Amino acid sequence: MKFKRLKRTPLILALSVLALVCGVRALHLDFPERLERMAYDLRVRTASHFPVPAATNLAFVAIEESSIKAVQSGEVRGVKLGYRFGLLWPRQVYGRVVDELAAQGVEAVGFDVLFGELRPDHPSVQVGTNIFEREESDNFFADQLRRAGNAILAMSPDLIPPRLFATNALALGDISTERDSDGILRRVKAFRDLRRWHPLFQKIEADPELAVNLTNAIFAPGKIILPQTGLTNSIEIPVDAETNFALADFLGDPLPSGLPAKAKAFTTERYWHMGILLAAQQLKLDLAQSIVDLPHGKITLRGANGVQRVIPVDAEGYFLVDWRLTPGDSRLLRLPVENLLWQDRQRRQGETNGLRDDLRGKLVVLGSAAQGNDLTDRGATPLEHDTLLVSKHWNVANSIITGQFIRRTTPREDLALIIVLGALTAFLTWQLPAFAAAGGTLLLMSAYTVTAFAVFVRFHLWLPLVFPVMGAMLMEHLSLIVHRVVFEEDEKRRVKSVFSKIVSPDVVTELLGAEKLSLGGARREVTVLFADVRGFTTFTDQLQEDVSQYVRTHDVDLATAEKYYEESARETLEIVNQYLAAVADAVKNHNGTLDKYIGDCVMAFWNAPVANARHAQASVAAAVEAQRAINQLNEQRLAENPAREVENQVRIAAGQPPRPLHIALQLGTGINTGAATVGLMGSNQHILNYTVFGREVNLASRLEGVSGSGRIIVGETTFKHLQKLDPALAARCVEQSPVTPKGFRGPVRIFEVPWK
């Protein structure tokens, strides 16, 4: 394949498009990111049709509609629970669930239920055989948490469980739901670092007159600034490099005995995602020893026996959820919470027959699946438009356990893909014809899209689609196509309009594909041919005389005479066109440039606008072919004379002048090779002709004048070219006596080329 030379303008255009696409990608604009997320969702749904192995020890204990009704009625399977509560269950209900889960031997349980402040108003719990042995509902729940030792309570940045619960639970797990701008939950934060302020700071925040919000605290060298909401004032508290403040600043001096002089303004506590905490229990991961490397996009978790998991995260610590386990997945054990309440009641009454421990060794997520209550957390995921978002916990746990994570390419990798695919598209668009370039670009876009889907299904790698396909490839292709249509194709149409009728189709094709064309004027060695139809002028004069004679002798009226003259003119033109066409066809067959018709003479040349190293040989070959074509045309025309004689008898009988019989016309050809000026003459507004002129062109015209009839005369330079290019033909050429053409000072050598 011959590659087209790269031009400056389209190169700048291609680079500008790539720079624009890369720049928009770097800005992280919401609209293209939304499109990218939509393309990602399609891949997630596609991947769901190709199941992959998942953890087998995950379970969902659901607060169903039936659960709410069971607690309201105080009865499950005909067994009285011993309590009845409305929708908002006291903590003792959850305590009973924790107790039953512990009895069944679960590995860990994560509560997707937020427990806020303590509720001393909730009914107490009977904890012994004596009805007077009772315990506060909150205390009962805390005791069950402590005894089980495997319960993870929910927290969010806005709500931390009371200390009573937090200190008795195994851990606090983040259950925050942060949807993308289109309302779809795709990612979660691996952990959150929250400040726990010193009680004295909390006291400041609690004072409504001070109007301080600790989340708006400003850290400056040597001090913490607390802006006062709605005021221009602020409270400044001096601190040292370790953010220790002097207690005397709050309590006065001297301090009560036993108090240190300084205390930390706050401590930072890390809360891991609920799913990570569940998986950590299974894999024995030491989260306190985790290595967080946000600049390099990874969090490394290590555990016993060399277990290691590397979570791919973004710069803010978020990672993508692999939504492979839906709430209805057969690989996920799902039980209604009333089953546990029933078994708890049976155990407490000593009736253990028929009890099951289906949840033994399981990682359990407890959450609401009921419709229309405040506990339910529903929303859209890439897989489903409306589902239980509690599923994020076991899906995160599943990723940690299996070590399978969805990774998105980094911004740097995205830019590399944009540049590579954009450059490839520009290459295809520039090198191929318009339709082939469009097809090639479409094929490239399709291939990359299919690859992106396949890579996601097989390797869980999110390759970008919007910027490479719609940005780099589509914009690159369209911009270059527009450039070609507006500028280059317009130039090609101009070239084609000039040359389509004067050179062969092959030459036109070569011209349109040429990188540079010297149409504005150049000096080049060319071979020029002049071929004149001999005897045509005499024949034309004779035809006119015959018509005139007929008009005079037959006393024809003026209108009829004009008709006869027009008929004679049409036949004359038809005859000359037949002969000129034979010569023109021969010129085109040998890739010559047909310059013009000068009456009954044809002018043509070779080696411009397309270079032809064998231009002299091609010109002579065209002349030989033209002579033979004229000879064959004469034979055909003379063979028509008998039929024409019969036709003339009919015309004479009808009072019409006879048509002339065909005569054999001959061709005189002159050819010369030499340097000449080549270029377009005229203007775009008027006649525009691609022609040659100069001394050597004049000599070719003079050689045609001395060629006589049926002969081909070439100049000395043309003959020398023939000696190199076609020695056999040159050997048959016959040198003639030198001639001194008009306008030339001395004689020139000439040669006759045999053609019969």
N, C-alpha and C positions, 0 to 999 in steps of 0.2 A: 504493500500500500504506500502510495506517495503522500507524504504529509504536507499540508499547506503551511506556508511560513506564517509564524505568529506576527500579527500586526499590532501596532502600538495602541490604536484607539480601542479595539475590542479587548485588548489585554487590560487597559486601564478600566474599562467598563466592568470586566469580570472581577477584577480586584476590588473595585468600588462596591459591587454587590456583595462580595464576600465580607468586606469590612463592615458594611451596613448590617448584614445578618448577624455577624459575630458581636457587633456593638449592641444590637437589640437583645441578643441572648445574654450578654453580660449585665444588662439592666434589670433582668428578672421581672419584666412587665407581667401584669396579671393576665391579660387576655391570651397571649401565646402560651403562658403556663397553663391556663385552663384547657386550651386545646391539647396540650401535651398530656395533661392528666386524663382527658377523655380518651386519648389514644392508649394510655396506660390501662385504663379500665377495660378496654376491649381485649387487651392481652390477658388481663386477669381472668376475664370470663372465658377466653379461649383455653387458658391453662386449666380451668376447672374441669374440662372434658378429658384431661389427661391426669388421672389421680396418681399421686405419689405416696410412698409410705409415710405414715404419721404415727405419733406416739399413741400407745394403746392404753395408757393409764390416766386418761383425762376423763373427767366427769362433770356434769352440770346438774346441780340440785336447784330446781326451779321453783320459785314462788308462783304457782299457777293460779288461774281463776278458781280451780277446785280447792287449792290450798287456802285461799281467803275464805271460801264458803265453809271449809272444814273447821277452821279456827273460830269462825263466827258461830257455828252450830255447836262447837265443842265436842264433835264426834267424828271418828274416822273408822270406817269398816264396822260400824256398830259398836265400837268401843268408845266409852266416854273418856275424854282427855282430862277432865278434872278442871278445865278452865275454858272460858269463852272470851274472845276479844274481837274488837272491830278491825278496821283496815290497818290502823297504826298499831302494830304489835308491840307490847312491852318487851324489854330486853330479855326477860325470863324465857320467852319463846325461843329466841336465838340461842340462849344458854342451853336449852334442852337439845337443840339441834347440834351444838358443839359437843355436848356430852354423848349423843348417839353416834356422831361421826368418830369420836375417839374410841367408842366401844367397838365400832366396826373396823378400826385400825387403818384409817386413812393416812396417807403420807402428809398431806397438808390441806388446809381449806382456806380459800380466799373469799372474803365477804365483799361483794359488790353492793354493799349497803353502807351508807354513811351514818355513823353514830355521833350525834352532836353533843350537846350539853347533857349532864346527868338529869335523870327524871325521877326524883324521889316521890313524885305523885303516882307512879305506876304501882299496881297491886304487888304486894309482897308474895314470896314463894314459900310454901311449906317444904322444909328440908329434912324433916324427920317424921317419925310415926305420930308424934304429938302435934296436934293442929296448932299448938301455940309455938312450936319451933319454926319460926319463919325468918326469912331473909329478904332484905331489900332486893327488888328486881335487878337494879344495876349491879349490886354486889354479887348476886347469884350469877349473872352473866360473866363478871370479872373472875369469879372463882372457877367457872367452867373453862374460861380461856386459860387460866393458869394451870389447871389440871391437865388439859389437853396438850398444851405446849406446842401446838402446830397450827394455830389460827392466825391468819393475816388479816388485819382490819383495813378498811378503806380509809384513804385520806385524799385531800385535794389541797391546793394552795390556799383555798378559802376556808377549809374546815379540817382541823386536826382533832381526832377523838380525845375525849377527856383523859386525863392522866391515869385515872383508875383503870380504864380499858387499855390504854397504850402500854402501860408497864406490865400488864398481864398477858398481852398478846405476844405472839412470836415476833411480829414485825408490823409496821404500817406500810401498806402498798398504795402507790399512786394509781387512782382510777380515772384521772382527768380525761376528758374527751375534747380534743381540739380538732374540729373539722376544718377542711380547706375552705377557700372562699366560695366554692360551689356547693358547700354543705355536705360534702362526702368525707367520711373518715377513712384516711389512707395510712396514717402514721401515728405513732405515739412517741412520747418522750421517755428515754431510757431511765432517767432519774431526775429528781428536782432537788436542788440545794436551797433550803429555806432557812431564814434567820429566826432563831428563837431569842427574842429580846429579853434582857434582864427585867425582872418584875418592876423595878423603878421606872424603866422606860415605858413599860406597859401601863403603869399608873399615869404617866404623862398623857399617853394616848387615850386613856379612859376618861380623862378630865374634859368635859365638853367645852369648857371655857377656853382651853388652850387650843382646841381645833387642830390637833396634830394627827397626821397619819404616818405611821412608821414606815410604810412602804415607799413613801416619798423622801425618805432620809437621803441627805447628800453628804458624801464623805470627802472631806478636804483635809489637807495636811494638818495634823494636830487637833482636829475637831470633827464633830458630827453636827450637821446643820439640820434642824427639823423645821421645815416651812410650816407656817400656820395657815390653814386653808381659809381663803377669803380675806386674808390680811396680807399686808406687805412686810410684816415682821416675821422673824424666825427665832427659834431657840437654838443657841449654840452651846454644845457641851464639849469641853476639852477632853481629849483622849491621847494616849501615847501611841507608839508605833504598832502595838498589839491590840489596839482598840480597847484598852483598859481605861476606865474612868474612875475618878475619885469619889467614893461614897459620900464624903463630906460635902460634896457639891449638892447632894440631895438631902442628906440627913443632918447636916450641920456638924460643927466641931465642938466638943469632942464626940466621937462615935460611940454608940453603945458597946459595951464590953463584948468581946468575942468576935466582932466583925473585922474583916480585913480592911486595910486602907483602900484597896482598889478591887475592882471586879470587872469582868468582861462585859462590854455593852451588849454583846449578843454572841451566841454560838451558832455555827452552821451545822445543820443536820441534813443528811442525804436520805432521800426517800426514793427507793427503786420502784419501778413499775410493778404492779401486782403480778403480771405474768412472769416477769423475771424472777421475782421472789418465789413463786411456786416452783419454777424449773430449778432454781438454786437448791431447794430442798431435795429434789429428786437427784440432782447431780452432785450434791454436796459442794456447791460453789462457795468460795469465801468472798463475798461481795465487798468486804472491808479491804481486801487486797486487790481490788480491781484496778486496772490501768486505763485511765481515761485519756485518750489522745484525740481530742476533737479537731485540732488542725489537720491531722492526717485521716480523719473520718473513721475512727474505730474505737471500740471499747473492748478490752480484753478481760475475760473472766476466767479465773483458774480455780480448780477444785482438787479434790483428793484423787489419787491414782493417775495423775497427769492429765486429768480432764481439762480441756480448754475450749472456750467459745469466744469468737471474735465477732462482735456485732457491728455491722457497717452503719455508721450514723452520719448525719450532716453536721455542719458547724455548730448547730444549736443542740445537738444530742438527740435528734429525732431519727427514728428508723421506720421503715415500711413494714406494715403488718401483712403477713402471708395468710390471706383469708381462706385457707384450704378446708377448715373444719367449720361448717355451718351448724347452727343449733339442731338441725335435723339429721346431721351426718351419722351414719350407722356406726362409725368408729368412735363416736362420743357417747358414753353412757349418760343417759338423761333420766332423772328421777324427780317426781314432785316432792316437795318438802314435807307434805303431810305423811308420806310413807315413813320418814324418819321420826316424826312426832308420834306416830302410832307405835313404832318399834320402841321408842323411848318410854312410852307409857307402859308397854308390855314388860320391858326390862325392870322398870321400877316396881312393878307389881309381882315380879318373880316369874312371870309367864314367858319363858324363853323359847318354848316350842314354836317352830315355824318362823323364827327370826332369821333374817339373811344378813350376810355381810358382803353384799355386792361391791361395796366401795373400798374394800380392803386394798391397801397399797396405792389407792388412787390419789391424784391431785384434783381436788374438788373446787369448783367455783360455785358459790351460792349467790344467786341474783334473781331479780324479778323477771318473769315472762308474762305476767298478767297484763291485760289491756286496760287502759284508762285509769291508771293510778299513778301517784306521784313517784312510785318506786321504779317504774318502767323507764328504761333508757333505750329508745329505739331511734333508728336513723338509717342513712344510706351508707353503703360500702361499695367499693368497686364491683363487688360480686352481686349485690342485691340492692334494690331501691329502698326497701324497708325491712329491717331485720333487727335482732337484738344486739345492741352494741356491747353487751356483756361478753359476747363471743371474742372480743379482742384479747381478753385475758388468757383464755386457753389457747388461742392461736399464737400469741406471743410465747407462751410456755412451750408450745409445740416446736416453734422455731429454735428456741434455746436447746431443747432436748435433742432434736434431730440435727441441729447444726445447719439447718437450711434457712438462709436469709435472702430476701430480695435486695439486690444492690442496684443502685442507680449510678450511672456514669457521672464522673465529676465534671464540673464546668470546663476544666481544661480538656478532658476527653471529649466533651461535646464540641468544643471549638475545633479540635483536631478532626473529628468526623465531618463537621461542616466544611472545613477547608478541603479535605481530601475529596469528598463527594462533589463539592462545588467545582473543584478543579477538573475532576473527571467529566462532569457534565459540560463544562466549558469546552473541554477538548473534543467531546463527541459533537457538540453543537457546531463547533468551528470547522471540524474536519469533514463532517458528513453533509450531504445534501439536506435540504430543509426537511423533507418528509422522513428521510432516514434518521436524521438527528432527532426529530420528534419521537419516532419509534424507539430509537436507542435510549433517549432520556426516559421515556415511559417505562421501558424495560428495566432500566437501572433503578428507577423509583420503586417499581414493583418488586424487584429482587431485594432491594434493601428493606422494604416493608416486610416482606415474607421472612427475611433473615431476622429482623427485629422481633417478630412474633415467635419464630422458632427458638431464638436465643433465650427469650423469656421463658418459654415453656420448658426448655431443656436445662437452662442454667440459672433461671431466676435473675437474669440481668436485664435491667430497664435501659434499653438504648433509646436515645431521643429520636422522635419521628418528625415533629412539626418543623423544627428549624432545619434539619438536613433535607427533608423532602420538600416542604412548602417554601422554605427559605432558600437554602443553598441551591438545590437542584431546579425547582420550578422557576424561581426568580432569575437564576443564572441563565437558564434556557430561554425564557421569554425575553429577557433583556438583549441577549445576543441575537435572537431571531428578529426582534424588532430592528436592531442595528443592521442586520443583513438585509431585511426587507426595505428599510428606509434608504440605506446608503448603497450597499453592495449590489443587492438585487436590482435596484434602479439603474446602477451603472451597467449591470449585465444586460438589462433590457435595452439600454442604449446601444451597447456593443452589438447585441443580436439584431437590432433594427438596422444597423449600418451594414452588417456583414452577412446576414442570413441569405441574401439573394446574390451575393457576389463570391462566396466561397462555399466549399462543400460542408455538409453537416458535421463531418469530423473536425474540420477546422474551426467551425463555430463552437463546438464543444470544447475544443482545446483553448480557444480564446476565453470562454467563460470560466475555465478553470485556471487560467494563467494568473500568476501573482502580480506581474507587471506587464503593462502594454504601453508601447511607445506610439501612441496615437497622435501625439501633439507635434510630431516632427522629429525625424532621426535620419542619420546618414548610414546607409547600409548597402552592402552588395546584393543586388537583385538580378534576376533574369527576367527580361521583358519580352513578351510575345505580341506581335501584331499580325492578325490574319484577316485578309481582305477577300471577299467573294468576287472573283473575277467575272466580268461579263454581265454583272447584274445591272449596272447603269445602262449599258446598251440595250439589255433586255427590257428594262423599264421604259426607256425612251421608245422602243419599238411598240410596246403595248399601248402607250399613250397615242402614238401615231396611228396605230390600227384602229383604235376607237374613234379618233378624230376623222379618219378616212371614212369609216362606216357612217358616222353622223352626217358628214357632208354628202355622201353619195345617196343616202336614203332619206335626206331631207327630214331628219328627226326633229321633233319639237324640243324646246328648251328643257322642259321638265324631264322628258325621257332621256335626253342627252346627259343631263346631270346624273340620272340614275345609272347610265352606262359608265360614266366616268368614276362614280363611287364604287361600282362593282369591280372595275379594273383596279382601283386603288386598294381595295380590300384584298384582292387576289395577289397584288404585288407585295403587300405587307405580309401576307400569309407565306408567300414563297421565301422572302428574305428571313422571316422569323424561323422557318424550318432550317435554313442553312446556319444562321447565327446560333440557334439552339444547339445544333450539333457540335459547333465549336465550343460553346459555353459548357456543355456537358463534359466534353473532353478535358477542359480546364479544371472543372470541379473534381472530376474523377482522379486527377493527379494533384489534388490539394493546392491548386493555384488560386490566386485572388483575381476575380473578374473585375477589372477596373471600369470599363465603360464600353458602349457601342458608339462607334463614330460612323454613322451612316451604315454601310454594309461591311464595316470593319470592326473586329473585336480586338480590344486591348486587355491584356492580362499580365500578371507578374507573380513571381515566386520569392520566398524567403522573407515575406512580410505580409501580415503582421506576425505570423507565427514562423519562427526560425525553421529552416529546412536545409540541412547540410548538402542535400543532393538536388538543390533547386534547378541547376542547369539541366541535369538529366531528366528531371520531372517535366520541365518545360518542353524539351525535345520530344519526350514520350507523349505528352499531350498533343503536340503538333502532328506527330505521326498518327495518333488515334483520330484527330480531327480530319486529316486528309482521307483516311480510310472511311470515316463516317460520311464525308461528303461524297466519296466515290460510291458508297452503297446507296446513299440517298439519290444520287443521279440515276443509278440502275433502277431503283424503285419508281422514280418519277417517269423515266423514259418508257417503262413497261406499262404505264397508264395511258400512253398516247393513243393506242388503238381504240380504247374505250372512249377517250375524249373525242376522237374523230367522229364516232357514231353519234355522240352527244351533240357535236357541232352541227351535224346534218339536221337534227331535230330543231336546234335553236334557229338555224337559217330558215327552215320551213315555217317557223313561228314568227319570223320577222325580227329575230334577235341577233346581235352580233356574235360570231363564233368565239369560243374561249381559246386562248393561245395554247399551242402545243408545248409540252415541257421540253426544255433544252438542258443540256448538261452544263452546269456552272462549275467553275474550278476555284480553288483556294490558293492564294499566294501568301506565304508565311515568312516573316522575318523575326529572328530571335537574336538578342544580344545580352551579354552579362557584363555588369560593371557597377560601380558605386553610383547611388542615386539618393535623392531626398525623398523620404517616405512620410506620409502623414495625412491628416484630415484637412481637406480644403473646403472652404465655404463657411457657413455658420449654422447654428441650431435653428435659427429663424427662417433660413432659406435653404438652398441646396447644400447638402453636406456629402462630400465624396472622399473616399480613402484612395489616394492615388500616388503615383511616383512621377518625378520629373528630373530632368538633368540631361547632360550630354549623351550618356549611354542610352537613355530612353529614346532620344532623337535618332540615334544610330539604329536602334531596332526598327523604328518607323521607316528609316531610309532603306534598310535591308528588305523590308516588306515590299517597298516600291520596286526593287530590282529583282524580286523573286520570280516574277512572271506568273504563269498559271500552273497550278498543281505542283509547286516546288516549295521546299523548305530551305531557307538560307539562314545560316547562323554566322555570328561574328567569331573572331579568333579566340576571344576569352571563353566563349561558350564551348568552342571546339576543344580547348585545352582541358576544361572541366570534364568533357566527355571522355577524353583520353584517360583520365584518372578513374572516372566512375563507371564507364561502360566502354572499355577498350575495343570490344567487338564491333559495336556500332560506330565508334570513331574511325575504325579501320575501313569501314564501308563508305564513309563520307568522302566526297570528291571536292578538292579545292578548286575554286573558280578563279577567274582572272580578277585581280584586285580592282576595286572600284573606289572612286572618289565621290562620296555622297555630297549632296548639297549642304553647304554650311561647314564642311570639313576641309582642312587645308591639304591633307595628303591622302593617298590611297590607303584602303584598309583591306586586310585579307578576309575572304569569305569562303564558306564551305557549304556544299549542298548535302542535305541528309536524305538518303534514300528511304522511301516509305512503302513501296509496292512489294 
